[in-house]
């Protein structure tokens, strides 16, 4: 197995202005081909910080992947620093220059500037990695047997470069045994109780197989990972794990709860609609993030105001007055209303207090009522969430999908 480090460069990462998604994507791309990420470092646009990061990573890993700092502006310092670090000099690469000129003439439809053409200057000690999506070329440096890849920080440019050039080269150069994973999802049991339940199972795990607990908003993924273990042995252990957690098992694949619901709806050739109050359309966003959702999703009614709950969904004024918007009777009527308005087989309705204000002693911030199901089977649930506003909204969506899944599975 090869070990690797990831260095992401940019002040914007350190002040929270931009979220580092590159590291997670790189780890997901490299792990299946047998490359283990040992460390991930984020450094600012600071020469000394970048040098220290390189020294640290090259002292303990075979491969280093760098993203960021390759643009045309004064704060993009990665390329000249790497040139100095590896003892080279800057030279004009005619292929990169031609690519930049073609990009500006045929796609951007504007004259190419001197500053942009300067991006074709590269260290003479690197191998250029083409960038079909942008103007900043990637670079491959070698230090003994170690390889250092420098790529743009723009995510779609980095991903394209990895998929088209870097990953194929790595697979050809290092035919490594893949790191294998098997993942399932459970619900309805706290993480600590799940760990107690699996003590006998973990005790018999063969050497080379590890188990990880990955909780998220009431759902827990269990992942088995194996290095230099036959697929048959890993599959046997995965089957044993499924039996051990059978009462709580949601799905025996590494997919989201939304994908599980989508599969069930597709199998039944059924449709879904949502009535959202506190989540403001987040459920429908999650659903439509997946291609093909038009086959089973008809739409959402965001009834944020009580007037909309009454006028569009048919929630009774007397119900709102007696029980309040965040209550079981209201979400039941919201569900019945959206099923009628949208004419779908299934629906989800949510009403809650996501915070940071709006709570009362009887209904504190985080109170959530859900109703989900069909005209024949409807289930309700009250949950007390404890997160920030955005996390409460995300957790509400997860719980809504899970309650719907329970009604789909229990359909006669």
C-alpha positions in Angstrom: 0.0 0.0 0.0 1.2 3.5 -0.8 0.8 6.3 1.7 -0.2 9.8 0.6 -0.6 13.3 2.0 -2.9 16.1 0.8 -1.9 19.8 1.0 -4.6 22.4 0.3 -3.3 26.0 -0.2 -5.2 29.2 0.3 -5.9 31.8 3.0 -9.6 31.5 2.1 -9.5 27.9 3.5 -8.1 29.0 6.8 -10.6 31.8 7.5 -13.6 29.7 6.5 -14.5 31.7 3.4 -14.2 28.6 1.3 -14.8 25.0 2.4 -12.2 22.5 1.5 -14.0 19.9 -0.6 -10.9 18.9 -2.6 -9.4 16.9 0.2 -12.5 14.7 0.7 -12.8 14.2 -3.0 -9.2 13.2 -3.4 -9.4 10.8 -0.5 -12.5 9.1 -2.0 -10.8 8.8 -5.4 -7.4 7.5 -4.1 -8.6 5.1 -1.4 -10.2 2.5 -3.8 -7.0 2.1 -5.8 -4.9 1.2 -2.8 -3.6 4.6 -1.8 -4.0 5.4 1.9 -4.3 9.1 3.0 -2.1 9.6 6.1 -2.5 13.3 6.6 -4.3 16.3 5.3 -2.9 19.8 5.7 -4.3 23.2 4.9 -1.9 26.1 4.7 -2.3 29.8 3.8 -0.6 31.7 0.9 2.6 31.7 2.9 5.9 30.5 1.4 7.3 29.3 4.7 4.1 27.5 5.6 4.0 25.7 2.3 7.7 24.7 2.6 7.1 23.3 6.1 4.1 21.4 4.8 6.1 19.9 2.0 9.0 18.9 4.3 6.6 17.3 6.7 4.7 15.3 4.1 7.7 14.2 2.1 9.3 12.9 5.4 6.6 10.3 5.9 4.5 9.6 2.7 5.2 8.3 -0.8 2.9 10.7 -2.6 1.9 14.3 -2.1 -1.2 15.9 -3.7 -1.3 19.7 -3.6 -4.3 21.9 -4.7 -4.4 25.6 -4.9 -2.3 28.6 -5.6 -1.8 28.2 -9.4 -3.9 31.1 -10.7 -2.8 34.3 -12.5 -2.9 36.7 -9.5 -0.3 37.9 -7.1 -1.5 35.6 -4.2 -1.0 32.5 -6.3 2.5 31.6 -5.2 2.5 27.8 -5.4 4.2 27.4 -8.8 7.3 29.7 -8.3 7.7 28.2 -4.8 7.7 24.7 -6.1 10.2 25.7 -8.8 12.5 27.0 -6.1 11.9 24.0 -3.8 12.8 21.5 -6.5 15.7 23.5 -7.9 14.4 24.5 -11.3 13.9 27.5 -13.4 10.7 28.9 -15.1 10.4 28.2 -18.9 7.6 28.8 -21.4 5.7 25.6 -22.3 4.4 26.0 -25.8 1.7 23.4 -25.5 0.2 25.1 -22.5 0.5 28.5 -24.2 -1.3 27.2 -27.3 -4.1 25.8 -25.1 -4.6 29.1 -23.3 -4.7 31.0 -26.6 -7.3 28.5 -28.0 -9.4 28.7 -24.8 -9.6 32.5 -25.0 -10.2 32.7 -28.7 -12.8 29.9 -29.1 -14.5 29.7 -25.7 -14.1 32.8 -23.6 -14.3 35.0 -26.8 -11.9 37.7 -25.5 -8.3 38.6 -26.0 -5.8 36.7 -24.0 -3.8 38.9 -21.6 -0.1 38.8 -20.7 -1.0 37.8 -17.2 -2.9 34.8 -18.5 -0.1 33.8 -20.9 2.3 33.8 -17.9 0.4 30.7 -16.7 2.2 28.8 -19.5 5.5 29.4 -17.6 6.3 26.2 -15.7 9.3 24.8 -13.8 11.7 23.0 -16.1 12.0 20.2 -13.5 8.3 19.2 -13.7 6.1 17.2 -16.1 3.1 19.3 -17.2 -0.3 17.8 -16.5 -2.9 19.2 -19.0 -5.9 21.2 -17.7 -8.7 20.8 -20.2 -11.1 22.9 -18.0 -8.9 25.9 -17.3 -5.7 27.9 -17.9 -3.5 26.7 -15.0 -1.6 23.5 -15.8 -0.9 20.9 -13.3 2.6 19.8 -12.5 4.3 16.5 -11.5 7.6 16.6 -9.6 9.8 13.7 -8.5 12.0 13.4 -5.5 13.7 10.0 -5.6 10.8 7.5 -5.6 8.3 10.1 -4.3 5.8 11.9 -6.5 4.4 15.3 -5.9 1.3 16.4 -7.9 0.3 20.1 -7.9 -3.1 20.9 -9.2 -5.5 23.9 -9.4 -7.7 24.6 -6.4 -10.8 25.0 -8.5 -12.7 21.8 -7.7 -14.0 21.0 -11.2 -10.5 21.6 -12.8 -8.8 19.4 -10.2 -11.3 16.6 -10.6 -11.0 16.6 -14.4 -7.2 16.5 -14.1 -7.3 13.7 -11.7 -9.8 11.6 -13.7 -8.2 12.2 -17.1 -4.5 12.0 -16.2 -3.5 11.4 -12.6 -5.6 8.4 -11.7 -4.8 6.5 -14.9 -1.1 7.2 -14.4 -1.2 6.0 -10.8 -3.0 2.8 -11.7 -0.5 2.1 -14.5 2.5 2.9 -12.4 1.4 1.3 -9.1 -0.8 -1.8 -9.7 -1.8 -1.9 -6.0 -4.3 -4.2 -4.3 -7.4 -2.1 -3.7 -8.5 -1.2 -0.2 -11.9 -2.9 0.2 -14.9 -1.5 2.0 -18.4 -2.8 2.9 -20.9 -0.4 4.4 -24.4 -0.7 5.8 -26.7 1.8 7.6 -28.7 1.2 10.8 -31.2 3.3 12.8 -33.2 3.2 16.0 -30.3 2.4 18.3 -27.8 4.8 20.0 -24.2 4.6 19.0 -23.0 3.4 22.4 -25.7 0.7 22.5 -24.7 -0.4 19.1 -21.1 -0.7 20.2 -22.1 -2.8 23.1 -24.2 -5.0 20.8 -21.3 -5.6 18.5 -18.7 -6.5 21.2 -18.8 -10.3 20.4 -18.7 -9.6 16.6 -15.7 -7.3 16.9 -13.9 -9.8 19.1 -13.9 -12.4 16.3 -12.9 -10.0 13.4 -9.9 -11.4 11.5 -6.7 -9.4 11.5 -6.7 -7.0 8.6 -10.4 -6.1 8.9 -11.5 -3.1 10.9 -14.9 -1.6 11.7 -15.8 2.1 11.9 -18.9 3.8 13.3 -20.1 6.8 11.3 -23.1 8.5 13.0 -25.1 11.2 11.3 -28.4 12.7 12.5 -29.9 9.5 14.0 -28.5 7.1 11.4 -25.3 5.2 11.8 -23.2 3.8 9.0 -21.0 0.8 9.8 -18.0 0.3 7.6 -15.8 -2.7 7.3 -12.4 -2.0 5.8 -9.9 -4.6 4.7 -6.3 -4.5 3.4 -4.8 -7.6 1.8 -7.9 -9.7 2.6 -9.7 -11.8 0.1 -13.1 -10.5 -1.0 -14.7 -13.8 0.1 -13.5 -13.4 3.7 -14.7 -9.7 3.8 -18.1 -10.7 2.4 -18.5 -13.4 5.0 -17.8 -10.9 7.8 -20.2 -8.4 6.2 -22.9 -11.0 6.1 -22.3 -11.7 9.8 -22.5 -8.0 10.6 -25.8 -7.7 8.8 -27.2 -10.6 10.9 -25.9 -9.0 14.1 -27.7 -5.7 13.4 -30.7 -7.1 11.6 -33.4 -5.4 13.8 -31.9 -2.0 13.0 -30.7 -2.5 9.4 -31.8 0.1 6.9 -29.7 -0.8 3.9 -26.6 -2.9 3.2 -25.0 -0.4 0.8 -23.1 2.9 1.2 -25.9 5.0 -0.1 -27.9 7.9 1.4 -31.4 7.6 3.0 -32.7 9.6 0.0 -31.4 7.0 -2.4 -33.0 4.2 -0.3 -36.4 6.0 -0.5 -35.9 6.6 -4.2 -35.3 2.9 -4.9 -38.4 1.9 -2.9 -40.6 4.3 -4.7 -39.2 3.2 -8.1 -39.8 -0.4 -7.3 -43.5 0.3 -6.4 -43.8 2.8 -9.3 -45.1 5.2 -6.7 -44.9 9.0 -6.4 -43.9 11.3 -3.6 -44.7 14.9 -2.6 -43.7 17.0 0.5 -45.3 19.6 2.6 -42.6 21.6 4.3 -42.8 24.4 6.9 -39.6 24.6 9.0 -37.3 23.0 6.3 -38.2 25.6 3.7 -37.9 23.3 0.7 -34.8 21.4 1.8 -36.4 18.0 1.4 -37.3 18.7 -2.2 -33.8 20.0 -2.7 -32.3 16.7 -1.4 -34.7 14.6 -3.6 -34.1 16.6 -6.8 -30.3 16.5 -6.3 -30.4 13.0 -7.8 -30.9 12.4 -11.5 -34.1 10.6 -12.4 -36.1 12.0 -9.5 -38.8 13.2 -11.8 -40.0 9.6 -12.1 -41.2 9.6 -8.5 -41.2 13.1 -7.2 -44.1 15.4 -8.1 -43.3 18.5 -6.1 -43.3 20.3 -2.7 -45.5 22.9 -1.0 -43.5 25.2 1.3 -46.2 26.3 3.7 -44.1 28.5 5.8 -47.0 30.7 6.8 -50.1 29.4 8.6 -52.3 31.0 6.0 -50.7 28.8 3.3 -51.2 25.8 5.5 -54.9 26.6 5.7 -55.6 27.9 2.2 -53.5 25.4 0.2 -53.2 22.4 2.4 -56.5 22.5 4.1 -55.2 22.7 7.7 -58.2 23.8 9.8 -57.9 27.1 11.7 -59.3 25.5 14.8 -56.5 22.9 14.7 -53.9 25.7 14.5 -55.6 27.6 17.3 -55.9 24.7 19.6 -52.6 22.9 19.0 -50.3 25.3 17.3 -48.4 24.9 14.0 -45.8 22.6 15.5 -48.1 19.7 16.5 -49.2 16.3 15.5 -52.7 17.2 14.4 -51.3 19.9 12.1 -48.7 17.7 10.4 -51.3 15.0 9.8 -53.6 17.5 8.1 -50.6 18.9 6.1 -49.8 15.4 4.9 -53.4 14.7 3.9 -53.5 18.0 2.1 -50.4 17.5 0.1 -51.5 14.0 -0.9 -54.7 15.5 -2.2 -53.2 18.5 -3.9 -50.3 16.6 -5.5 -52.2 13.4 -6.1 -49.2 11.2 -5.0 -49.2 7.8 -3.3 -46.8 9.0 -0.6 -46.0 12.3 1.2 -43.9 13.8 4.0 -45.0 16.8 6.1 -42.9 18.6 8.6 -43.4 21.5 11.0 -40.9 22.6 13.7 -38.8 25.2 15.4 -35.3 25.2 13.9 -33.9 28.1 15.9 -32.1 30.0 17.1 -35.2 31.8 18.4 -38.9 31.0 18.4 -39.0 28.4 21.1 -41.3 28.3 24.1 -41.2 26.3 27.4 -43.7 23.8 26.0 -42.0 23.7 22.5 -38.3 24.6 22.8 -36.1 25.2 19.9 -35.5 21.9 18.0 -39.0 20.6 18.5 -40.0 18.8 15.2 -43.2 17.0 14.3 -43.2 14.7 11.2 -46.0 12.9 9.4 -45.2 10.5 6.6 -47.0 7.9 4.6 -49.9 7.2 2.3 -53.6 7.5 2.5 -53.7 4.1 4.0 -50.7 4.2 6.4 -49.6 7.3 8.2 -47.0 7.6 10.9 -46.1 10.5 13.1 -43.1 11.3 15.2 -42.0 14.1 17.5 -38.2 14.7 17.7 -36.2 17.1 19.9 -33.3 18.3 17.9 -30.2 19.9 19.5 -28.1 21.4 16.7 -27.6 24.7 15.0 -30.4 26.0 12.7 -28.9 24.5 9.5 -28.0 21.2 11.1 -31.5 21.0 12.6 -32.9 21.5 9.1 -30.7 18.7 7.7 -31.5 16.4 10.6 -35.3 17.1 10.1 -34.9 16.0 6.4 -33.1 12.8 7.4 -35.7 11.9 9.9 -38.5 12.7 7.5 -37.1 10.4 4.9 -36.6 7.7 7.5 -40.2 7.9 8.8 -41.4 7.7 5.2 -39.2 4.6 4.6 -40.8 2.9 7.6 -44.3 3.3 6.0 -43.1 2.2 2.6 -41.5 -1.0 4.0 -44.6 -1.8 6.1 -47.0 -1.4 3.2 -49.3 -4.4 3.1 
